[in-house]
Amino acid sequence: MDFTFNEDQQALRDSVGRFLMVEAAPEKLREIWQTDVGRSSELRGKLAEQGLTALSVPEAHGGLGMGDVDWALMTQELGYFGIPDSLADTAYLATGLLMALPDGHALRSAWLSRIADGSARIALGHPVNPWVADAHLADLLLLANPTDGGTEWHALTPQQVKLTPCASIDASRRLATVAWTPSDTTRISDAAAGQLLANDLLDRGALSVSGQLIGLAQRMLDLTVDYAAQRKQFGKPIGSFQAVKHHLADVVTKIEFAKPVLYRAASALANGEAQRSVRVSHAKLVCADAGWFSARKGIQVHGAMGYTWE
């Protein structure tokens, strides 16, 4: 299978990378983490200006009409720069769920254009996860209600839910449990059709996380290579030592072997293949392994510095 990306896809990825290099520098992200909401409306607006919020929205609703394969590149950039914003939840996952609703559905037409222009944040609640990311800032919450016949989906406003924040040592995340009551007026999909939506959403969520893990793994590797070139022992950069080279080469191998698996899963989702969930599970497995391995080796090469906030 050919995983060569076309010029437009590569150009978009490169432009987003250059943009985030300036707008998402570590010192800026730490300032955002330390705010009460943990998010920046200014950064979100700039992400919208770059077209990221419109990536999956159909052209008829003001979007770019791109899909799963394009997000396999974009999520790597979001992971590489550690973006503290659940952008993919709205622009990729919620968009996919809304587009799966029947043509002419009121919710679909009302929200897709708002996603495209960056004026809407949508939080998602799936049965596999008791916590909802960025629910405190959501303009709309799409929540699942498991039943004996499948999974219903409901659309609720912030006034219809009660949030309980989840304390965490990870300042970059904002999670909450959501208390709400399903009703006929909030239901947007019945159990039978909703189960298919839940399955697709889970696959896309796992694919999104997989891409971000590869981006994180690459960033940790780059930081470690840079540190190994500067840190000296016995009068030489530690990067010149064979043992350190082997550690870093092993990380490169993990990342490069995981990328084709990620792209194969994205292709399976984009083409609706019968085994797409298996492909996505494979991608999640190898990308998580690459992320964990890169972190472990990065901390080892950094030594005590690897455990500090600096």
N, C-alpha and C positions, 0 to 999 in steps of 0.2 A: 504494500500500500504506500502511496506517495504522500508524505507529510510535508511537502514543500508549500510554504505559504506564499500567496501572491504578493505583488508589490504593494497593493493598497493595504493589505493586512500588516505587512512589515512596517510600512510607513506610519500607520496608526499606532502600532506598538511603540515605535521609536519616538514618536512625538509625545505620547503619553509618558514615556520614560524620562524624556528631557524635561517635561513639565513638572513631574513629581520630584525630580532631582532638586529643583529650585523651591517648589511650593511645599514639599513635604520633607524638608530637612529634619534630622532628629531633634534638634533644639525646638523647632516649631511644633513638632508632634508632642513633645513632652509638655509644652505649655498648654496644648489642647487637653491632654490627659488630666491635667491638674485642675481644670475647670469643673464646675458642678455637673454640667451635662456631658462633659467628655467628648464633645463634638464641636465642629466649627461650621457654622452656616456659610461663612466666607469661602472656606475650602470646598464645601459641597457645591456652591455656586460656580466656582472655577472648574470643578470636575464636570459640571453640566455644560459649561462653555466649551470644554474639550470634546463634547459629544458622548461622554461615557454613559450618562443617564439615558440617552436616546439610542444606545447601541442596538438593543433588541426590539425596540418599538417599531411596528410597521411604518412604512413611509406615509401611508394614508393618515397616520396620526402624528406626523411630524418627526418620525424616527429615522434610523438608518437601515433598518430591516436586516441586521446581521444576526448571527446565531451562535450555537454552542461552540463551534470551532474557534470563532473569533474571541469568545470569552475565555477559551483555554489559554490564549495569549494575554488577555487583559488581566485575568486574575493573577497571573504570574507577576505582572507589574505591581498590582496592588499589594501582593505579598512581599515583594522585594523591598518596597518602601514602607511596609508596615502601616498602611493607611488605617487610622482609627475611625472608620466610618463603615457602616453596613451598606455600602453602596450596592454591592452585588445582590443583596437581599431585595432591594427595590428594583434596580435596573435589569436584573437578570432573572431572579427567581419569581418575584411577584409579577413581572411582565409575562413570563411564560405561563403562569397560572391564569392570568387574566385573558391571555390570548387563547387559552384552551376552552374558555367559556363560549357558548353559542354566539354566532354572529348576531349583532343587534342587541346583545345583553347590555342593559343600562350601565352596569358597573364597568364593563369593558370600555365603552366609548367615553365614559366620564373620566376615567383615570389614566388611560394610556397616554393621552396628550400631556397631562400634568407630569407624568413620569418623564416624558421626553424633554420637556423644558426645565426639568429639575425643581419644580415647585412642590413636589409631593414626596413624602417619605412613607413607605409602607412596611409594617412589621409583620412577620410571619410566625405562626405557631403550628408546629407539626407534632403529631403524636409521639414521635421518637425522642423528642426533646422537651422537657418540662419548662425550659426557660426560653424567653423571647428576647431577641437582641434589639436594642434601641426602641423599645416600646414606648419609652417616656417622650420620644420626639415624633412618634408616628401620627400622620394625618389620617391614616386608615390602618386597621388591623385585620388581616385575613387569618382566621383561626379555624383549626380543624376540630371536629366533634366526632370521635369514634363511636360507632353504633354496631349492633350485631350484623347489620347488612352492609357495612362498609364505613367510609369516612365522609361525613357531611362537611361542607365548607360554609363559613359564615363571615360576613363583612361587618365590622363594627367600628364606630367612631370612638375617639378617646373618652368621651363622656359615658360610654356604655360599658366600660371595663374598669376594674380596680387593679392597680399595679402594686406589687411588693418588690422593691429593689433587692437584688442579691449581692451581698457584700463579696468583694473579691480582692485578692492581692494584685490582680492584673488590672492596672489602671486604664488600659487601652480598651477594655470591654465594658459594656453597660447592659447587664442582663436583668430580667425581672420575671416573676411569676405573674400570670394574668388570670384574674377571677372574672368570669363572665357567665351569662345565661343565654343559651341558644334559644332562638325563637323562629317562628315562621317568617317574620319580617326581616330577620338578619340572614336567613339561609340563602345562599347563592348557588348551591349545588347539592343534589340529593346524594344519598349514600353510595349508590351504584356508580354514578358518574364521578363522584367525588373521590372514590378510591383510586381511580385512574389518575386523577389530578395529584393525589397524595404520593402515588408511586413515582410519577414524573418529577414532582418537586423534590422528593428525596434524592433521586438520581442527580438532578441538577445541583442540589445543595452539596452533595458529596463531590461532584466534579469541581464545583467552585472552590471548595476547601482544598482539594487536591492541587489545583493550580496555585493557590496561595502558598501552600506548603513548599512547592518547588521554588517559588519566588523567594520565600524565606530562606530555604536551604542555600540558594545561590548567594543571597546577601550575606549570610553568615560565613560562607566560604570566602567571598571576596574580602570581608573584614579580616578574616583570619590570615589570608595570604598577605594582606597589607601589613598586618601586625608582625607576621613572621619575617617580613623583609626588613622591619625596623628594629625589632627587639634583638639585642645582642647578648650572647653568652660566650665566654672564652674568647672574646674579641671578634666573634663572627656572628652574622645574622642567624637566628635559629632556623630560618628557612633553608639554609644551606646544609643542614644536617639531614642525613638520609632518612632517619626515623620520622622526622616531621614531614618530609616530602611524601613518604608513603601514606601517612595519615591523610594528607590533603588530596593525594591522587585517588585514594579510596572514596573520598567524598565526591570528587568529580565523576567517578564511575557510577556511583549511586544515582546522582542527578541525571546523568546522560542516559542511563538505562530506564529511568522513570519517565522521561519526557515522551518517548514513543507510546508508552502505555497510556499516558494522559491523552495524547492526541487521538489514539485509537478509540478511547472511550468517548471522546467528544464527537468523533465521526459517527460512532454507533448511535449516540443520542440524536444527532442532527438528522440521521437517515432513518430513525425509528426502527432499528434492528431488534429482532426478537431477544437477542442476548445482551441488550444494552446495559441492563442492571449488573450483569456479571462483569462486563467490561469496566463499568464504573467502580465496582467493588475492587477489582484488580488495581485500578488506578489509585484509588484511595489507599490501598494497602502499601503499594510501592512508594507513593509520594510521601505518605506519613513516615515510612521507614527512612526515606532520604532526608526528610526534615529532622527527624530525631537523630540520625547518624551525624548529620552536619553540625547540629547543636552540640552533641557529645564531643566530637573531635575538635570543634571550635573552642569549647571551654577548656579542653585538655591542652591545646596549643597555647591558648592565652594564659594558662596557669591561673594564679589567684586573681588576676585582672578580669578573667572571664566571669567572675561571680559578683563584680561590683557594678553599681549604677553607672559609673563612668564608661 
